[in-house]
Amino acid sequence: MKTKKKPHSGPANQTSLPQPTLTPRQAALEKLYRFLKIAGFIAVIIAVVVVGTIYSEQILYPFGKKELPSGNQIVFREPKLNPNKPPGPAPDGMVWIPGGEFYMGCEAEDDKGGPAFPDAAEIHLVYVDGFWMDKYEVTNALFAKFVEATGYVTWAEKRPDPKDFPHVPLKHLDPFSLVFKVPAKGEKVDLRNHRSWWDIRYGASWQQPEGPGSNIKGRENHPVVHVCYYDAVAYCAWAKKRLPTEAEWEFAARGGHNRKLFCWGDDLKVKGKWLCNAWQGKFPSQNTKEDGYETTAPVGSYPHNDYGLYDMAGNVWEWCADWYQPEYYADSPERNPQGPKIGFDFFEPGAAKRVQRGGSFLCAENYCARYVVGSRHNGEITSAANHVGFRCVMDAK
């Protein structure tokens, strides 16, 4: 086997140059420089090791000390809840939510082992103060009292601003809202295209949920729908309440339970029964109505959670106060987070969106599935539909 000759470091005819002779002082200074260089490098290594040792727990466990039980399943420490002692008599129709710590976010996985809800996958420890919350979603009857007292007109009942619809002829800019429709029989549906099941329904509003010819007679105790964010805020101001923050909403929905998938536990159905108003069957074409309802259900039709709240999963989406950003959890404050300062959605960069929570009667196992308690959703602040409502909260006095 042949070996390769070591290549020259310069031209073949290059001759070596004589090295300069150092004085004793120069030699001593060169040795000192080399020593300090090596010592500095060692000092940096030692500093990194010391700092890493001191702060290793904070680096490894930013949300609290973890334990490793049998089965190698990593769990977080138990969050601390505040004592459940109301500060006084409950306002009419409200229950006390004690506040405390909880792990916010959702650990559900998709069928490929990835996060089922990427915008909620950042599990983080959060603390919220106690507050009062409506037992039920705001109903048609309550919203009617608000409208009667104030003369308020919802956004769905107003003529759209032409500036918001520059490509739509003025003659088509009549008041409208979105209403769910079952696709035509045999129609091939792409679940990525929501236009397959949403219909722009002129004249649809909270008083005419399915459009002209419909009404809310007999549905006074159903949640009000076709309300946008601004409509919900207006009602809250009249009622001397406010919308919940996203963190308050999730804390309340969990009912004091740590890191469960649903408001009631980890199983979608309990003893074979649905505990929320959702979609059963293959969305959007087949609804078996196993839960008893095709669209909205009267509030309180299903058992309450352990804080006494009804319909925190399913029925209608509920507006929250926070602007929506899909990556907000990575920088969310630990105490009483109020949401980001602006809203942003990768799928609709130009739309101003706020958080919606809880899912609706249209959430199914094959689509949406956001009756999962830690999952998130969003809505454009002036948009409404027949599956969106809200509930209110009130600060402790």
N, C-alpha and C positions, 0 to 999 in steps of 0.2 A: 504494500500500500504506500502510495506516495504521500509525502507531507508537503504542505504548502510553506514556502518561505515567508518569513515575517516581512511585510512590506516596509519600505523605507518611509520615514516620516517626512521626507523632503526630496528634493531632486537628487539624482544618483551621484552627481559630482559635488554635492554639498560637503564642506569640511567642517569639523567641530570647532567651535570657538572657545577660547580660553575663558573660564569662569572668573569673575572679579573677586578679588580677595577682600573680605570684610575685616574691618577693625574690630578689636575686642568689644568695643561699645556697641557697634552695629550688630554683631553676633548676639550679644545679650538682649538687645531690643527685639531682634527677630524671634528669639526663643520666648520672650515674654509675650509677644503678639500671638504666637502660635498657642501658648498656654491659655491666654485669655479667650481666644477663639473657641478652643475646645471646651473650656470651662463654661462659656456662655451657652454653647449648644447643650451641654449637660444640664445647666440650670433651667433652660426652657423645657426640657423633657421632664425634669422633676416637678416644675410648676404645673404642667399639664396633668401629670399623674395625681398631684395633690388636689388640684381643683376638681378633677374628675371624681376622686374619691369622696370629697366633701359634698359635691352636688349630684352624685350618682343617682340618689333616690329621686331628686327632682327631675333629672334628665330621663330616667327610665320610667318613672311613675308620675307624670305631670298632673294626673287627675286623682291622686291618692294612692296609698300603698296597696299593692296587689298581693294576693296570696295564691299559692299553687296547690290546690287540693288534689285528691286522688283523681286519676284520669287525665291529668295535665290540662285541665280546663282553667284558664285564667279568669279570675273574677275580681271585681273591685270591692273596696270596703263598703260596708253598709252606710248609706247616707243618713244624716241626722235630720229628723223632722222636728219642727217646732211643736210644743204642746198644743193640742187641739182645744183651746179655750177661747171661745168667741169674746171679743172686746165689749159686747153688749147685745141687746136684742137684735135679731136678724131683720133687716129690711124686708118688706113684703116680697115674697117669691125668690129670696136669695138664701144661700147657705155660706157658712164660713169655711174658707180654705186656709189652713193654718200656716202654710209656707214652710220653708226649710230647704234642705239639700235634695237634689235628685240628679240622676244621670240622664242628660238630655240627648236625644238621638235615637237611631234605630239600627239594630244589629241584624235585621233580617237579611238573608242571602237569596240571590236568584238561583235558577237551576244550574248555573255554571259555577257557583261558589263565590261570585262577586257580590257587592252590596246591592240589595234590591232597590234601595233608595239612596243613590249616591250623594244627594244634597243633604242627607240626614245621617250619613255614615260616621261622622266625626263625633264619637261619644265623649261628652265632656260634663264635668261636674258643675252644677249651677245652683245658686241659692236665690230664692225669691221670698219677699216679705209676705205676710198673710194679707188676705183681701176677701171681699164678698163677691160671689158670683151667682148669676141667675141659675136657678135649678133647670130651667127649660130654655130652649131656643125661643126667641121673640116670635110670638104667634101673629096670625092675621088679625085677631081681635085686638091685641095690644097695639099693633101698628095702625089699625084703623082709628083708635083713640088719639094717637099722635097726629095723624093726618087731619082729623076733625078739629083738634085743638089748635093746630098751627097753619092749616091750609097747605101743607107741604106737598110738592109735586116731585115724584121720583125722576131720576134721570131717564129711566125707560119710558116715561110718559112725556118726555120733552122731545121736541124736534132736534135731531142731531145737528151739531155745528158743521157746516160745510168744510171748514178748515181741517176737520178730522177725517173727512172722506173726500179728498180732492178729486178722485176719479169716478165718483158716483153722481149721476145727474140730479139736479135739485128736486125734480119731480119724484124721485125715489127716496128722498130723505125725510121719510115720515117716522114717527116714534116706533121703536121696535125693541125686541129683546130676543134672546136665544131660547129655543124650546127643543127638548129632546124629541127625536122621531125614530121609530124603528125602521131600519133600512128595508127597502122593498124585498119581497120574497125572492130568493135566488140571487140577489145582488152580492157581488163579490166585494168584501169589505177589507180594507187595509187599516189595521188598528193604529197606524201612524198618521192617518188622515182623518181628523175628527170631523171634517165636513160631511163625512158619510152619515153622521147621526145628529148633527145640529142643524136646525132650521131657523133662518132669520124670519121671525114671526112678527109682522106689523100689528101693532095694537096689543101685543102681549105685555102684561105688567103684573104687579102684585095683586091687583083686583081682577085681572083676567089672565090667570096663569098659563092657559093654553091658547090665548089669543081671543079675538072677538067671538062672542057667543059663549064663552066660559065665564065662570064667576067663582067666588069663594064661599057661597052659601053651603052650609054643612061642613065647611073646612075652617071654621073660625079658630079651632084649636090646633090647626096644622101650622108649621113654621112658615112665616112670611118668606116669599121668594121674589126673584127679580129685583133684588136690592143690590146696588153697587156699594163700594166702600163709602162714598160720600153720603149715601142714604143712611147707612148704618151709623156713621158719625153724627149725623143730624138727629137721629132718634136718641142716641146716647146723651147728647147735649140737652135735649128736652127732658129726658128722664133723670138728669143729673147723675149720669153714670159715664162710663167710657168703655172702649173696646179693650179686651185683654191683650197684653203682650204675648208673643208666641211662647215665651218661657212660662208665663203664668198659665196659659191655656194648657200646655202639656203637663205641667205639674198637677193641675186640677184634674185633668183627664186620667192620669195614672192612679188617682185615688189613694196615694200613699204606698203603692206597690213599686218595688224596685226592678227596673229593667225587664218588664213584661212586654209581650208582643201586643196585647190588647188591653183595653181598660179593665177587663175582668180576669185576665190571666194569660196563659200561653196557648190555649186551644181556641180555634175559631168558633166552634160550636160546643156547647155544654149540654151533656146528656141528649145529644142529637138536635138541640134547638139553637136557632139563631138568636143572638142577643143584641142585634142591631138591624136597622133597615138598610139592606144592601141589595145587590143584584145576584140572583142565583141562576145558574145556567151559563150559556155562552154569550157574552156581551159582543155586539149590541143587538143581536137578532133574537135570542131566546131567553126569556125570563120566566122561570118556573114559579116565581112568587112564593117560594117556600116560607119566607118570613111573613107572608100575609099581605104584602103591599106591592103595588106596581110603581107608584111614585112616592110622594111624601106620606108619612104616617102622622097621626096626631102625636103631639109631644108627650113624652112619658109612656109610650106604648111598650117599652122594654125596661127591664130592671135598671135601677140606678147604680152608679159605681159607689165605692166606699166613702166618698165625700157627699153623697146624696145628689149627684148630678145625673141628669138623663140625657140620652142621645149624644154623648160625646164621641160616638162612632156612628157613621152613617147618617141617614135621613137627609140633611143638607150640609154643605160646606159652611164653615163659620169664619167670618172675617176676623183678622187680628190687626193690631195697631202697627206692627212692624213692616217696614219695607222689606221686600224679598231680595236676597242674594243667595245663589246656590252654595257659595263657599264661605258664608258668614260664620259658620260654626268654628272654623279654624282660628278666628280672632275674637270670638264672642267673650265679653266680660264674664267673670265668674259670679258676680252679684247683680241681681236685678237687670239683666240685659234688656236693652230697649230696641235692639235691631240696628241695622246699618243706617247711615245718614241718607243714602239714596238707594233706589231699587235698580236691579239689573237682572236680566234673564238672557242666557246665551241663545235661546231659541227665538226670542223676540227682543233684540237689543234696544229698540226704540220705544218699547212699551213701559210705562210706569206701573210697577206691580207691587202689591202688598201680599202678605202671607194669608193663606186660607188653611184651615185645619179641620180634621175629623172625617173627611170623606163624605160621600152622599149615597143616595139610593141607587146611583149608577155605578158605584164601585163594585167590581167583580174580581174573582180569583184570576181570571185571564186578562184583566185590564184594570189599571188603577190600583185596586187593593189598598187604598189609603185609609181604610178603617183601622189599619195598623197604627197604634197610638203614637209612635215616634216619627211617623212619616210626615212629609211636608207637601204643600201645594201653593199655588199663587194665582192671583187674578189681577187683570188690568183694572185700575181703580174706578173707571167710569163704566165698566162692563157689568152686565147682569145676566142671569139665566134662571131657569126654573129649578135649579138644584143648589142655589146659593142663598144663605141666610146669615144669621148672626145671633150672638147672645152678649150680654153686658156684664161688666164687673164694676165694683165700687171700692175705693180705698177705705181702709179702717179709719175711724174717726176717734 
